[in-house]
Amino acid sequence: MFPEYSDLISSLKAQDADFERKCIEHNQLDEDIKQMEKRVGSDFNPAVKELKSRKLHLKEEIYQILKSHG
């Protein structure tokens, strides 16, 4: 996620617990989605769709934080 910000991401994770929590949650959602798609096999499943929506929201929040520091 955002390789162009890798140094800033590392720095913010070390300094900002809320930012780190958002990154961890985003990565966990990504893993949960992959596992559900293996079992369910479709992103049309409402549960998968909800997880993808939460993941996208977190990604947007993370990006806004990165832009404000970059």
VEXLO-389180 format. One record per residue: residue in one letter; chain; z, x, y of N, C-alpha, C, O in turn. Coordinates in nm, 2 decimals, always signed. Each point is the difference from the previous one (the first is absolute). Example, Ala and Ser with C-alpha at 12.3 -4.5 7.8 and 13.67 -1.06 7.14 Angstrom:
% residues 2
+-----+-------+--------+--------+--------+--------+--------+--------+--------+--------+--------+--------+--------+--------+
! res ! chain !     nw !     nu !     nv !    caw !    cau !    cav !     cw !     cu !     cv !     ow !     ou !     ov !
+-----+-------+--------+--------+--------+--------+--------+--------+--------+--------+--------+--------+--------+--------+
!   a !     A !  +0.78 !  +1.32 !  -0.57 !  +0.00 !  -0.09 !  +0.12 !  +0.00 !  +0.09 !  +0.12 !  +0.07 !  +0.10 !  +0.00 !
!   s !     A !  -0.14 !  -0.14 !  +0.11 !  +0.00 !  +0.09 !  +0.11 !  +0.08 !  -0.08 !  +0.11 !  +0.01 !  +0.05 !  +0.11 !
+-----+-------+--------+--------+--------+--------+--------+--------+--------+--------+--------+--------+--------+--------+
//
This chain:
% residues 70
+-----+-------+--------+--------+--------+--------+--------+--------+--------+--------+--------+--------+--------+--------+
! res ! chain !     nw !     nu !     nv !    caw !    cau !    cav !     cw !     cu !     cv !     ow !     ou !     ov !
+-----+-------+--------+--------+--------+--------+--------+--------+--------+--------+--------+--------+--------+--------+
!   m !     A !  +0.00 !  +0.08 !  -0.12 !  +0.00 !  -0.08 !  +0.12 !  +0.00 !  +0.09 !  +0.12 !  +0.09 !  +0.08 !  +0.02 !
!   f !     A !  -0.19 !  -0.10 !  +0.07 !  -0.01 !  +0.08 !  +0.12 !  +0.01 !  +0.15 !  -0.01 !  +0.09 !  +0.06 !  +0.05 !
!   p !     A !  -0.18 !  +0.00 !  -0.13 !  +0.01 !  +0.15 !  -0.01 !  -0.01 !  +0.08 !  +0.13 !  +0.06 !  +0.11 !  +0.00 !
!   e !     A !  -0.12 !  -0.17 !  +0.10 !  -0.01 !  +0.07 !  +0.13 !  +0.14 !  +0.01 !  +0.07 !  +0.02 !  +0.08 !  +0.09 !
!   y !     A !  +0.07 !  -0.16 !  -0.14 !  +0.14 !  +0.00 !  +0.06 !  +0.10 !  +0.06 !  -0.10 !  +0.12 !  -0.03 !  +0.02 !
!   s !     A !  -0.16 !  +0.10 !  -0.12 !  +0.09 !  +0.05 !  -0.11 !  +0.12 !  +0.08 !  +0.06 !  +0.11 !  -0.02 !  -0.04 !
!   d !     A !  -0.13 !  +0.11 !  +0.14 !  +0.11 !  +0.07 !  +0.05 !  +0.10 !  -0.09 !  +0.08 !  +0.12 !  +0.01 !  -0.01 !
!   l !     A !  -0.18 !  -0.10 !  +0.09 !  +0.08 !  -0.09 !  +0.07 !  +0.08 !  -0.10 !  -0.09 !  +0.12 !  -0.02 !  +0.03 !
!   i !     A !  -0.18 !  -0.02 !  -0.13 !  +0.07 !  -0.09 !  -0.10 !  +0.12 !  +0.08 !  -0.06 !  +0.10 !  -0.06 !  -0.01 !
!   s !     A !  -0.13 !  +0.18 !  -0.03 !  +0.11 !  +0.08 !  -0.06 !  +0.12 !  +0.01 !  +0.10 !  +0.12 !  -0.01 !  -0.04 !
!   s !     A !  -0.16 !  +0.04 !  +0.16 !  +0.10 !  +0.02 !  +0.11 !  +0.08 !  -0.13 !  +0.02 !  +0.12 !  +0.00 !  +0.01 !
!   l !     A !  -0.19 !  -0.11 !  +0.00 !  +0.06 !  -0.13 !  +0.03 !  +0.09 !  -0.04 !  -0.12 !  +0.11 !  -0.06 !  +0.03 !
!   k !     A !  -0.15 !  +0.08 !  -0.15 !  +0.08 !  -0.03 !  -0.11 !  +0.13 !  +0.07 !  +0.00 !  +0.11 !  -0.06 !  -0.04 !
!   a !     A !  -0.11 !  +0.18 !  +0.09 !  +0.12 !  +0.08 !  +0.00 !  +0.10 !  -0.04 !  +0.12 !  +0.12 !  +0.01 !  -0.01 !
!   q !     A !  -0.18 !  -0.07 !  +0.11 !  +0.07 !  -0.03 !  +0.12 !  +0.04 !  -0.15 !  +0.02 !  +0.10 !  -0.03 !  +0.06 !
!   d !     A !  -0.18 !  -0.05 !  -0.13 !  +0.01 !  -0.15 !  +0.03 !  +0.02 !  -0.07 !  -0.14 !  -0.10 !  -0.02 !  -0.07 !
!   a !     A !  +0.22 !  -0.03 !  +0.04 !  +0.02 !  -0.06 !  -0.12 !  -0.08 !  -0.13 !  -0.02 !  -0.04 !  -0.04 !  -0.11 !
!   d !     A !  +0.02 !  -0.04 !  +0.22 !  -0.07 !  -0.12 !  +0.00 !  -0.15 !  +0.03 !  -0.04 !  -0.06 !  -0.07 !  -0.08 !
!   f !     A !  +0.00 !  +0.17 !  +0.14 !  -0.13 !  +0.04 !  -0.03 !  -0.01 !  +0.04 !  -0.14 !  -0.10 !  -0.04 !  -0.07 !
!   e !     A !  +0.19 !  +0.12 !  +0.02 !  +0.00 !  +0.04 !  -0.14 !  +0.00 !  -0.12 !  -0.09 !  -0.07 !  +0.00 !  -0.10 !
!   r !     A !  +0.16 !  -0.09 !  +0.13 !  +0.01 !  -0.13 !  -0.08 !  -0.13 !  -0.07 !  -0.01 !  -0.04 !  -0.05 !  -0.10 !
!   k !     A !  -0.03 !  +0.04 !  +0.22 !  -0.13 !  -0.07 !  +0.00 !  -0.10 !  +0.07 !  -0.09 !  -0.07 !  -0.06 !  -0.07 !
!   c !     A !  +0.07 !  +0.19 !  +0.07 !  -0.09 !  +0.08 !  -0.08 !  +0.03 !  -0.02 !  -0.15 !  -0.09 !  -0.02 !  -0.08 !
!   i !     A !  +0.22 !  +0.02 !  +0.05 !  +0.04 !  -0.01 !  -0.14 !  -0.04 !  -0.14 !  -0.05 !  -0.05 !  -0.02 !  -0.11 !
!   e !     A !  +0.08 !  -0.08 !  +0.19 !  -0.03 !  -0.14 !  -0.03 !  -0.15 !  -0.02 !  -0.02 !  -0.05 !  -0.07 !  -0.09 !
!   h !     A !  -0.03 !  +0.13 !  +0.18 !  -0.15 !  -0.01 !  -0.01 !  -0.05 !  +0.06 !  -0.13 !  -0.08 !  -0.06 !  -0.07 !
!   n !     A !  +0.13 !  +0.18 !  +0.03 !  -0.04 !  +0.06 !  -0.12 !  +0.05 !  -0.08 !  -0.12 !  -0.07 !  +0.00 !  -0.10 !
!   q !     A !  +0.18 !  -0.06 !  +0.10 !  +0.05 !  -0.08 !  -0.11 !  -0.08 !  -0.12 !  -0.02 !  -0.04 !  -0.04 !  -0.11 !
!   l !     A !  +0.00 !  -0.03 !  +0.23 !  -0.09 !  -0.11 !  -0.01 !  -0.13 !  +0.04 !  -0.06 !  -0.06 !  -0.08 !  -0.08 !
!   d !     A !  +0.01 !  +0.19 !  +0.12 !  -0.13 !  +0.05 !  -0.06 !  +0.01 !  +0.01 !  -0.15 !  -0.09 !  -0.04 !  -0.07 !
!   e !     A !  +0.20 !  +0.10 !  +0.02 !  +0.02 !  +0.02 !  -0.14 !  +0.01 !  -0.14 !  -0.07 !  -0.05 !  -0.02 !  -0.11 !
!   d !     A !  +0.13 !  -0.07 !  +0.17 !  +0.02 !  -0.13 !  -0.06 !  -0.13 !  -0.08 !  -0.01 !  -0.03 !  -0.06 !  -0.10 !
!   i !     A !  -0.05 !  +0.07 !  +0.21 !  -0.14 !  -0.06 !  +0.00 !  -0.08 !  +0.05 !  -0.12 !  -0.06 !  -0.08 !  -0.07 !
!   k !     A !  +0.05 !  +0.21 !  +0.06 !  -0.08 !  +0.06 !  -0.11 !  +0.05 !  -0.05 !  -0.14 !  -0.08 !  -0.03 !  -0.08 !
!   q !     A !  +0.21 !  +0.03 !  +0.06 !  +0.05 !  -0.05 !  -0.12 !  -0.03 !  -0.15 !  -0.03 !  -0.03 !  -0.03 !  -0.11 !
!   m !     A !  +0.05 !  -0.05 !  +0.21 !  -0.03 !  -0.14 !  -0.01 !  -0.15 !  -0.02 !  -0.03 !  -0.04 !  -0.09 !  -0.08 !
!   e !     A !  -0.05 !  +0.16 !  +0.15 !  -0.14 !  -0.02 !  -0.02 !  -0.04 !  +0.04 !  -0.14 !  -0.09 !  -0.05 !  -0.06 !
!   k !     A !  +0.16 !  +0.15 !  +0.00 !  -0.03 !  +0.04 !  -0.14 !  +0.03 !  -0.12 !  -0.09 !  -0.07 !  -0.03 !  -0.10 !
!   r !     A !  +0.19 !  -0.03 !  +0.12 !  +0.04 !  -0.12 !  -0.08 !  -0.08 !  -0.12 !  +0.03 !  -0.05 !  -0.07 !  -0.09 !
!   v !     A !  +0.04 !  +0.03 !  +0.21 !  -0.07 !  -0.12 !  +0.04 !  -0.15 !  +0.01 !  +0.01 !  -0.07 !  -0.09 !  -0.04 !
!   g !     A !  +0.03 !  +0.21 !  +0.09 !  -0.14 !  +0.03 !  +0.01 !  -0.08 !  -0.07 !  +0.11 !  -0.12 !  +0.01 !  +0.01 !
!   s !     A !  +0.19 !  -0.06 !  +0.09 !  -0.07 !  -0.06 !  +0.11 !  +0.09 !  +0.00 !  +0.13 !  +0.12 !  -0.02 !  +0.00 !
!   d !     A !  -0.19 !  +0.05 !  +0.11 !  +0.08 !  -0.01 !  +0.13 !  +0.00 !  -0.14 !  +0.05 !  +0.05 !  -0.02 !  +0.12 !
!   f !     A !  -0.11 !  -0.07 !  -0.19 !  +0.01 !  -0.14 !  +0.04 !  +0.13 !  -0.07 !  -0.04 !  +0.03 !  -0.11 !  +0.04 !
!   n !     A !  +0.05 !  +0.18 !  -0.12 !  +0.13 !  -0.04 !  -0.03 !  +0.09 !  -0.01 !  +0.12 !  +0.00 !  +0.09 !  +0.08 !
!   p !     A !  +0.07 !  -0.20 !  -0.06 !  +0.08 !  -0.02 !  +0.13 !  +0.10 !  +0.11 !  +0.01 !  +0.03 !  +0.04 !  +0.12 !
!   a !     A !  +0.03 !  +0.00 !  -0.22 !  +0.11 !  +0.11 !  +0.01 !  -0.06 !  +0.13 !  +0.04 !  +0.06 !  +0.07 !  +0.08 !
!   v !     A !  -0.18 !  -0.03 !  -0.13 !  -0.07 !  +0.12 !  +0.04 !  -0.04 !  -0.01 !  +0.14 !  +0.01 !  +0.09 !  +0.08 !
!   k !     A !  -0.06 !  -0.21 !  -0.04 !  -0.05 !  -0.02 !  +0.14 !  +0.12 !  +0.02 !  +0.09 !  -0.02 !  +0.06 !  +0.11 !
!   e !     A !  +0.14 !  -0.11 !  -0.14 !  +0.11 !  +0.01 !  +0.08 !  +0.05 !  +0.15 !  +0.02 !  +0.03 !  +0.04 !  +0.11 !
!   l !     A !  -0.03 !  +0.03 !  -0.22 !  +0.03 !  +0.14 !  +0.00 !  -0.09 !  +0.08 !  +0.09 !  +0.04 !  +0.09 !  +0.08 !
!   k !     A !  -0.17 !  -0.12 !  -0.09 !  -0.10 !  +0.07 !  +0.08 !  +0.02 !  -0.03 !  +0.14 !  -0.02 !  +0.08 !  +0.09 !
!   s !     A !  +0.05 !  -0.20 !  -0.05 !  +0.03 !  -0.04 !  +0.14 !  +0.12 !  +0.08 !  +0.05 !  -0.01 !  +0.05 !  +0.11 !
!   r !     A !  +0.11 !  -0.05 !  -0.19 !  +0.12 !  +0.08 !  +0.05 !  -0.03 !  +0.15 !  +0.02 !  +0.04 !  +0.06 !  +0.09 !
!   k !     A !  -0.12 !  -0.01 !  -0.19 !  -0.04 !  +0.14 !  +0.01 !  -0.08 !  +0.03 !  +0.12 !  +0.02 !  +0.10 !  +0.07 !
!   l !     A !  -0.12 !  -0.19 !  -0.04 !  -0.08 !  +0.02 !  +0.12 !  +0.08 !  -0.01 !  +0.13 !  -0.02 !  +0.08 !  +0.09 !
!   h !     A !  +0.12 !  -0.17 !  -0.09 !  +0.09 !  -0.01 !  +0.12 !  +0.07 !  +0.13 !  +0.02 !  +0.02 !  +0.05 !  +0.11 !
!   l !     A !  +0.04 !  +0.00 !  -0.22 !  +0.07 !  +0.13 !  +0.01 !  -0.09 !  +0.11 !  +0.05 !  +0.04 !  +0.08 !  +0.08 !
!   k !     A !  -0.16 !  -0.07 !  -0.13 !  -0.09 !  +0.10 !  +0.03 !  -0.04 !  -0.01 !  +0.15 !  -0.01 !  +0.11 !  +0.07 !
!   e !     A !  +0.00 !  -0.23 !  -0.02 !  -0.03 !  -0.01 !  +0.15 !  +0.12 !  +0.04 !  +0.08 !  -0.02 !  +0.07 !  +0.10 !
!   e !     A !  +0.14 !  -0.10 !  -0.14 !  +0.12 !  +0.04 !  +0.07 !  +0.01 !  +0.16 !  +0.00 !  +0.03 !  +0.06 !  +0.10 !
!   i !     A !  -0.05 !  +0.00 !  -0.22 !  +0.00 !  +0.14 !  -0.01 !  -0.10 !  +0.07 !  +0.09 !  +0.03 !  +0.09 !  +0.07 !
!   y !     A !  -0.15 !  -0.15 !  -0.06 !  -0.11 !  +0.05 !  +0.08 !  +0.04 !  -0.01 !  +0.15 !  -0.03 !  +0.10 !  +0.08 !
!   q !     A !  +0.09 !  -0.21 !  -0.04 !  +0.04 !  -0.01 !  +0.14 !  +0.10 !  +0.10 !  +0.04 !  +0.00 !  +0.06 !  +0.11 !
!   i !     A !  +0.10 !  -0.03 !  -0.20 !  +0.10 !  +0.10 !  +0.02 !  -0.07 !  +0.14 !  +0.02 !  +0.03 !  +0.08 !  +0.09 !
!   l !     A !  -0.12 !  -0.05 !  -0.19 !  -0.07 !  +0.13 !  +0.01 !  -0.08 !  +0.01 !  +0.13 !  +0.00 !  +0.11 !  +0.06 !
!   k !     A !  -0.07 !  -0.21 !  -0.02 !  -0.08 !  +0.01 !  +0.13 !  +0.10 !  +0.02 !  +0.12 !  -0.04 !  +0.07 !  +0.09 !
!   s !     A !  +0.15 !  -0.13 !  -0.10 !  +0.09 !  +0.01 !  +0.12 !  +0.06 !  +0.14 !  +0.01 !  +0.05 !  +0.04 !  +0.10 !
!   h !     A !  -0.05 !  +0.04 !  -0.22 !  +0.06 !  +0.13 !  +0.00 !  -0.11 !  +0.11 !  +0.01 !  +0.02 !  +0.11 !  +0.02 !
!   g !     A !  -0.14 !  -0.15 !  -0.04 !  -0.11 !  +0.09 !  -0.01 !  -0.07 !  +0.01 !  +0.12 !  -0.10 !  +0.08 !  +0.01 !
+-----+-------+--------+--------+--------+--------+--------+--------+--------+--------+--------+--------+--------+--------+
//
